[in-house]
Amino acid sequence: MKRPLNLLGVVLVSGALALTSVGASADRGNHDRGRDDRHSNRYHRDYHAGQRVHVLPSRHYYRTVVRGRPYYYYSGVFYEPQPYGYIVVNAPIGARVQTLPSGYVSFGIGGHRYFYVNTTYYLWNDRTRDYVVVEKPAGADTALAGSQEVASAAELYIYPRNGQSEEQRDKDRYECHLWAKGQTNYDPSLPNQPADMAPDYRRAMSACLEGRGYTVK
């Protein structure tokens, strides 16, 4: 009786490996304009464009419509509905979301605040209080490199004490960043910031986040 079971296990494993290979080939074939993979190592998601899923990974997703087409967004990943479920797609230009996943890098160009994560650029809209997917802005490489170097001086590790979601944590972190920046005149997302101001910024950020129920290290 054992030999047929073992044979069945081999067949199932072989089928799973074949499906994985097909999915990987589809992922490698996807490319979208306005994206630069050179800075994508800081934050990397398990979902890739071309991957198919039967159900969305969480009930806490956002629905956004771009040029009449609906998309679903959760934790940095966009899903397009299909007859068989959903397919992961590159971020559609013009999509609006309310939160970004952890690991984003922020930088300023021409008075505008941009965010980069998952090979996608977002522009913060202060009027509507959301993030808009945009094309790669001119000068992004230089600004992004400088932001990564300065941000490392003010790196904080945040642990939710009250079960806050990832989206809530990112929202609190950004709001505390705005407050700490106003208190210290130090912005780690901008290049050429005075290094001696980084400790004051970290203390302000820590105080704000701890007041919102986080442990900061």
C-alpha positions as CSV (number, residue, x, y, z in Angstrom):
1,M,0.0,0.0,0.0
2,K,2.9,2.4,0.6
3,R,4.3,2.4,-2.9
4,P,1.2,4.0,-4.6
5,L,1.2,6.7,-2.0
6,N,4.8,7.5,-2.6
7,L,4.2,7.7,-6.3
8,L,1.3,10.0,-5.8
9,G,3.6,12.3,-3.7
10,V,6.2,12.4,-6.4
11,V,3.5,13.4,-9.0
12,L,2.1,16.2,-6.8
13,V,5.6,17.6,-6.0
14,S,6.5,17.5,-9.7
15,G,3.3,19.3,-10.6
16,A,4.0,22.0,-8.0
17,L,7.5,22.5,-9.3
18,A,6.2,22.9,-12.9
19,L,3.6,25.5,-11.9
20,T,6.3,27.4,-10.0
21,S,8.5,27.4,-13.1
22,V,5.7,28.7,-15.3
23,G,5.0,31.5,-12.8
24,A,8.6,32.5,-12.6
25,S,8.9,32.7,-16.4
26,A,5.8,35.0,-16.5
27,D,7.3,37.2,-13.8
28,R,10.5,37.7,-15.6
29,G,8.7,38.8,-18.8
30,N,6.9,41.8,-17.1
31,H,8.3,45.3,-17.4
32,D,6.7,48.7,-17.1
33,R,7.9,52.2,-17.9
34,G,8.9,54.6,-15.1
35,R,10.5,51.9,-12.9
36,D,14.1,51.4,-11.9
37,D,15.2,48.2,-10.2
38,R,18.5,49.5,-9.0
39,H,17.1,50.7,-5.7
40,S,14.6,47.8,-5.1
41,N,16.7,45.8,-2.7
42,R,15.7,47.8,0.3
43,Y,12.2,46.5,0.1
44,H,11.0,43.5,-1.8
45,R,7.6,41.9,-1.9
46,D,6.8,38.2,-2.4
47,Y,4.2,39.0,-5.0
48,H,5.3,39.8,-8.6
49,A,3.6,41.1,-11.7
50,G,2.0,38.2,-13.6
51,Q,1.4,36.1,-10.5
52,R,-2.2,34.8,-10.2
53,V,-4.2,34.5,-7.0
54,H,-7.7,33.2,-6.4
55,V,-8.5,35.5,-3.5
56,L,-7.0,38.8,-2.2
57,P,-4.5,38.3,0.7
58,S,-6.4,40.5,3.2
59,R,-9.8,42.1,3.8
60,H,-8.1,45.4,4.4
61,Y,-7.5,46.3,0.8
62,Y,-8.2,49.5,-1.1
63,R,-10.2,49.7,-4.3
64,T,-9.0,52.2,-6.8
65,V,-10.1,53.0,-10.4
66,V,-7.7,54.1,-13.0
67,R,-9.0,55.1,-16.5
68,G,-12.2,53.2,-15.8
69,R,-10.4,50.0,-14.7
70,P,-10.7,48.7,-11.1
71,Y,-7.7,47.6,-9.1
72,Y,-7.3,46.4,-5.6
73,Y,-4.3,47.4,-3.5
74,Y,-2.8,45.9,-0.4
75,S,0.6,46.5,1.2
76,G,2.3,47.8,-1.9
77,V,0.8,45.3,-4.3
78,F,-1.8,46.0,-7.0
79,Y,-4.3,43.3,-8.1
80,E,-6.5,43.4,-11.3
81,P,-9.7,41.3,-11.2
82,Q,-9.8,38.5,-13.7
83,P,-12.5,35.8,-14.4
84,Y,-10.4,33.3,-12.5
85,G,-9.5,35.5,-9.6
86,Y,-6.9,38.3,-9.6
87,I,-3.5,38.9,-11.3
88,V,-0.7,41.0,-9.8
89,V,0.1,43.9,-12.0
90,N,2.7,46.7,-12.0
91,A,1.4,49.8,-10.2
92,P,-0.9,51.7,-12.7
93,I,0.1,55.3,-13.3
94,G,-2.5,57.5,-11.7
95,A,-3.6,55.1,-9.0
96,R,-4.2,56.6,-5.6
97,V,-3.6,54.9,-2.3
98,Q,-3.7,56.0,1.3
99,T,-0.7,54.1,2.8
100,L,2.6,52.7,1.6
101,P,4.4,49.5,2.8
102,S,7.4,49.6,5.1
103,G,10.8,50.2,3.5
104,Y,9.9,53.2,1.3
105,V,12.5,55.9,0.6
106,S,11.3,59.5,0.5
107,F,12.9,62.4,-1.4
108,G,12.1,65.9,-2.6
109,I,12.4,67.3,-6.1
110,G,11.3,70.8,-7.1
111,G,9.2,71.3,-3.9
112,H,7.4,67.9,-4.4
113,R,7.6,65.0,-2.0
114,Y,8.2,61.6,-3.7
115,F,8.2,58.1,-2.3
116,Y,9.9,55.0,-3.8
117,V,9.1,51.4,-2.9
118,N,8.6,48.2,-4.8
119,T,10.1,49.7,-7.9
120,T,7.3,52.3,-8.0
121,Y,7.3,56.0,-7.6
122,Y,4.6,57.8,-5.7
123,L,3.9,61.5,-5.3
124,W,2.3,62.8,-2.1
125,N,-0.8,64.9,-2.7
126,D,-1.1,67.2,0.3
127,R,-4.6,68.4,-0.7
128,T,-6.2,64.9,-1.0
129,R,-3.8,63.4,1.6
130,D,-2.9,60.3,-0.5
131,Y,-0.1,58.9,-2.6
132,V,-0.4,58.9,-6.4
133,V,1.6,56.5,-8.7
134,V,3.7,58.5,-11.1
135,E,6.3,58.1,-13.7
136,K,9.9,58.2,-12.6
137,P,10.7,62.0,-12.0
138,A,13.7,63.6,-13.6
139,G,16.6,63.7,-11.1
140,A,15.2,60.8,-9.1
141,D,18.5,58.8,-9.1
142,T,20.5,61.5,-7.5
143,A,17.8,62.5,-5.0
144,L,17.1,58.9,-4.1
145,A,20.8,58.0,-3.5
146,G,21.1,61.0,-1.2
147,S,18.0,60.2,0.7
148,Q,19.1,56.6,1.4
149,E,22.4,57.8,2.8
150,V,20.9,60.4,5.1
151,A,17.9,58.2,6.1
152,S,20.3,55.6,7.5
153,A,21.5,58.1,10.1
154,A,18.0,58.3,11.5
155,E,16.9,54.7,11.1
156,L,14.5,53.5,13.7
157,Y,13.1,50.1,14.5
158,I,9.4,50.2,15.4
159,Y,7.4,47.5,17.1
160,P,3.7,47.8,17.7
161,R,2.6,47.2,21.3
162,N,-1.2,47.3,20.6
163,G,-1.5,45.1,17.6
164,Q,-1.4,48.0,15.1
165,S,-1.6,46.9,11.4
166,E,1.2,47.5,9.0
167,E,-0.9,50.2,7.3
168,Q,-1.5,52.0,10.6
169,R,2.2,51.7,11.6
170,D,3.2,53.4,8.3
171,K,0.6,56.1,8.7
172,D,1.8,56.8,12.3
173,R,5.4,56.8,11.3
174,Y,4.9,59.3,8.5
175,E,2.8,61.6,10.7
176,C,5.4,61.4,13.5
177,H,8.0,62.2,10.9
178,L,6.2,65.4,9.9
179,W,5.9,66.3,13.6
180,A,9.6,65.5,14.4
181,K,10.7,67.4,11.3
182,G,8.8,70.5,12.5
183,Q,10.3,70.2,15.9
184,T,13.9,69.8,14.9
185,N,14.2,71.3,11.4
186,Y,15.8,68.0,10.4
187,D,14.5,65.9,7.5
188,P,16.3,62.5,7.0
189,S,14.6,62.1,3.6
190,L,16.5,65.1,2.2
191,P,20.2,65.2,1.3
192,N,22.8,67.5,2.9
193,Q,21.2,67.4,6.3
194,P,23.4,68.3,9.3
195,A,24.4,65.0,11.0
196,D,24.5,66.5,14.4
197,M,20.7,67.1,14.3
198,A,19.9,63.4,13.7
199,P,19.9,62.5,17.4
200,D,17.3,65.2,18.1
201,Y,15.2,64.0,15.3
202,R,15.4,60.4,16.6
203,R,14.4,61.5,20.1
204,A,11.4,63.4,18.7
205,M,10.3,60.5,16.5
206,S,10.7,58.1,19.4
207,A,8.6,60.2,21.7
208,C,5.8,60.6,19.1
209,L,5.7,56.9,18.3
210,E,5.9,55.7,21.9
211,G,3.0,58.0,22.6
212,R,1.0,56.1,19.9
213,G,1.7,52.7,21.4
214,Y,5.0,51.6,19.8
215,T,8.3,50.4,21.2
216,V,11.1,52.2,19.4
217,K,14.8,51.1,19.3
